[in-house]
Amino acid sequence: MLFSIFQVLDLLLRVFSYIIIAQAIISWLVAFNVINTTNDFVRSFLAALDRITEPLYRPIRRILPDFGGIDFSPIVVLLLIYIARILLAGVARDLVV
């Protein structure tokens, strides 16, 4: 039972990392004018991704210094998610054994 909870948490962390990667790629495509933001679907999809990722980025953006036009908060969040997944796997392994 407890191992299943750890698996669900690992899955949620993995989904969050995929969302962050997708948001970064789409923001690059918008910045290089590959994707047109006048489309209603694209605009609503970008808004949904921003609503999902902004609460994760906000505390990190307060801590990180300003690097100009480069935002390193997605990289920091991905590193924190990776560390959390490693820690969860270690705790789950210790509880199973």
Buried (B, 14 or more C-beta within 10 A) or exposed (E): EEEEEBEEBBEEBEEBBEBBEEBBEBBEEBEEEEBEEEEEEBEEBBEEBEEEBEEBBEEBBEEBEEEEEEBEBBBBBBEEBEEBBEEBEEEBEEEEE
